[in-house]
Amino acid sequence: MLKKKDSNDTQFAKIKSIIGQDAVFEGTLQAKETTRVDGLIKGDVKIDTVLVLGLTGKIVGNVHAANIMIGGTVEGDLIATDKITISATGKVTGNLHTKKLVIDENAVFFGQCFMGDEAPRPESEAPLKAAEAPVSSSPGAEYRKSPRPKAAEPGEYPKSVRPRVADEVKAAEEGRAAGE
């Protein structure tokens, strides 16, 4: 007798909403059924079941779904009640909150990951107060390296480097010779 398909397989097979490759959507996208995105979304995405982000898909905003499959680019936080999968072509700049995580070889992930049943969830989805807002508007900017400190001028020592003892002795001797 034939086996009944797994419920996850059924969810992936029944894609109800599609954002096409040339489509640009601005605002919050909400859907109850499995959704595939091949275009650009500027805003948050909230899907009750599965979100599939295709190779050409890009989301600039936070994503909430039961299962998230990333083949394209996301600039924002991913929050999955079950599982996040980042394929080899996927690029994520933002934090991950999930019970299960799969990151394929060659995938790009830049951010923090919180996993398991005890994983801390982000605070309320209310807008950030001005004092809490990130300095940079690009997601993940707080994780990027700060620019290098300015180099010391010639003859000047950086604060972290002390002159050698021999140099101090020589300077003291020169000072005495000049004072005599």
C-alpha positions as CSV (number, residue, x, y, z in Angstrom):
1,M,0.0,0.0,0.0
2,L,1.2,3.5,-0.7
3,K,2.5,5.6,2.1
4,K,0.8,8.9,3.0
5,K,3.0,11.9,2.3
6,D,4.6,13.7,5.2
7,S,2.7,16.8,6.2
8,N,5.8,19.0,5.5
9,D,6.0,17.6,2.0
10,T,2.3,18.4,1.5
11,Q,2.9,22.0,2.6
12,F,5.7,22.5,0.2
13,A,3.7,21.0,-2.7
14,K,0.8,23.4,-2.2
15,I,2.2,26.9,-2.9
16,K,-0.8,29.2,-2.8
17,S,0.9,32.6,-3.3
18,I,3.7,33.6,-5.5
19,I,5.6,36.9,-5.8
20,G,7.1,36.8,-9.3
21,Q,10.7,37.5,-10.3
22,D,9.9,41.0,-11.7
23,A,7.5,42.0,-8.9
24,V,8.3,44.6,-6.3
25,F,6.2,44.6,-3.1
26,E,6.4,47.4,-0.5
27,G,4.7,46.9,2.9
28,T,3.8,44.0,5.1
29,L,3.0,40.8,3.3
30,Q,0.8,38.4,5.3
31,A,-0.5,35.0,4.1
32,K,-1.9,31.9,5.7
33,E,-0.7,29.4,3.1
34,T,2.7,28.5,1.7
35,T,4.2,31.4,-0.2
36,R,7.0,31.6,-2.7
37,V,8.9,34.8,-3.3
38,D,11.1,35.3,-6.4
39,G,10.8,39.1,-6.5
40,L,11.7,41.9,-4.1
41,I,9.8,42.6,-0.9
42,K,10.6,45.8,1.0
43,G,8.9,45.2,4.4
44,D,8.0,42.5,6.9
45,V,6.7,39.1,5.8
46,K,4.4,37.0,8.0
47,I,3.4,33.6,6.8
48,D,1.5,31.0,8.9
49,T,3.0,28.0,7.2
50,V,6.0,28.0,4.9
51,L,8.0,30.7,3.1
52,V,10.1,29.7,0.2
53,L,12.5,32.5,-1.0
54,G,13.8,31.6,-4.5
55,L,17.2,32.3,-6.0
56,T,16.2,35.7,-7.4
57,G,14.1,36.6,-4.3
58,K,15.1,39.3,-1.9
59,I,13.5,40.5,1.3
60,V,14.5,43.7,3.1
61,G,12.6,43.3,6.4
62,N,11.9,40.8,9.1
63,V,10.4,37.4,8.3
64,H,8.0,35.3,10.6
65,A,6.9,31.8,9.5
66,A,6.6,28.3,10.7
67,N,9.2,27.1,8.2
68,I,11.6,29.4,6.2
69,M,13.6,28.2,3.2
70,I,16.1,30.7,1.9
71,G,17.6,30.5,-1.6
72,G,17.9,34.2,-2.2
73,T,18.8,37.2,0.0
74,V,17.4,38.4,3.3
75,E,18.3,41.6,5.1
76,G,16.5,41.3,8.4
77,D,15.7,38.9,11.2
78,L,14.2,35.4,10.5
79,I,11.9,34.0,13.2
80,A,10.6,30.5,12.6
81,T,8.5,28.5,15.0
82,D,9.9,25.3,13.5
83,K,12.8,25.4,11.1
84,I,15.0,27.7,9.0
85,T,16.9,26.3,6.0
86,I,19.5,28.4,4.2
87,S,20.6,26.8,0.9
88,A,24.0,27.1,-0.8
89,T,22.7,30.2,-2.7
90,G,21.1,31.8,0.3
91,K,22.5,35.0,1.9
92,V,21.1,36.2,5.3
93,T,22.2,39.4,7.1
94,G,20.3,39.4,10.4
95,N,19.5,37.3,13.4
96,L,17.9,33.8,13.4
97,H,15.3,32.6,16.0
98,T,14.3,29.0,15.5
99,K,14.0,25.5,16.9
100,K,15.9,23.8,14.1
101,L,18.5,25.2,11.6
102,V,20.1,23.9,8.4
103,I,22.8,25.9,6.7
104,D,24.2,24.4,3.5
105,E,27.8,24.6,2.5
106,N,28.5,28.0,0.7
107,A,25.5,29.7,2.3
108,V,26.2,33.1,3.8
109,F,24.9,34.0,7.2
110,F,25.9,37.2,9.1
111,G,24.3,37.7,12.5
112,Q,23.4,35.8,15.6
113,C,21.5,32.6,16.0
114,F,19.2,31.6,18.8
115,M,18.0,28.0,18.7
116,G,15.9,25.5,20.6
117,D,12.7,25.6,22.6
118,E,14.3,27.9,25.1
119,A,15.6,30.3,22.4
120,P,15.0,33.9,23.4
121,R,12.4,35.5,21.1
122,P,12.7,39.1,20.0
123,E,10.9,41.7,22.1
124,S,7.5,42.8,21.0
125,E,7.1,43.7,17.3
126,A,6.3,47.3,18.2
127,P,8.5,50.0,16.5
128,L,11.7,50.7,18.4
129,K,11.9,53.9,20.5
130,A,14.4,56.4,19.3
131,A,16.9,55.5,22.0
132,E,16.7,51.8,21.0
133,A,16.9,52.3,17.3
134,P,20.1,51.1,15.6
135,V,22.5,53.8,14.4
136,S,22.6,52.4,10.9
137,S,19.4,51.7,9.0
138,S,20.9,48.5,7.4
139,P,20.1,45.3,9.2
140,G,23.2,43.7,10.7
141,A,25.1,46.9,10.8
142,E,25.7,46.6,14.6
143,Y,27.7,43.4,13.8
144,R,30.0,44.9,11.3
145,K,33.5,45.9,12.3
146,S,34.1,49.5,13.3
147,P,36.6,51.4,11.2
148,R,40.3,51.2,12.2
149,P,41.5,53.9,14.6
150,K,43.4,56.7,13.1
151,A,47.2,56.1,12.9
152,A,49.5,58.1,15.2
153,E,51.2,61.1,13.7
154,P,55.0,60.8,13.1
155,G,56.9,61.1,16.5
156,E,53.7,60.3,18.4
157,Y,53.0,57.0,20.2
158,P,49.6,55.4,20.0
159,K,48.0,55.1,23.5
160,S,48.3,51.3,23.4
161,V,52.1,51.4,22.7
162,R,54.6,52.6,25.2
163,P,58.1,53.7,24.2
164,R,60.9,51.3,25.0
165,V,62.9,51.9,28.2
166,A,66.0,52.7,26.2
167,D,64.2,55.5,24.5
168,E,63.0,56.9,27.9
169,V,66.5,56.8,29.3
170,K,67.9,58.6,26.2
171,A,65.2,61.3,26.4
172,A,66.0,61.8,30.1
173,E,69.7,62.1,29.4
174,E,69.0,64.7,26.7
175,G,66.8,66.6,29.0
176,R,69.6,66.7,31.7
177,A,72.2,67.8,29.1
178,A,70.0,70.6,27.9
179,G,69.3,71.8,31.4
180,E,72.9,71.9,32.5
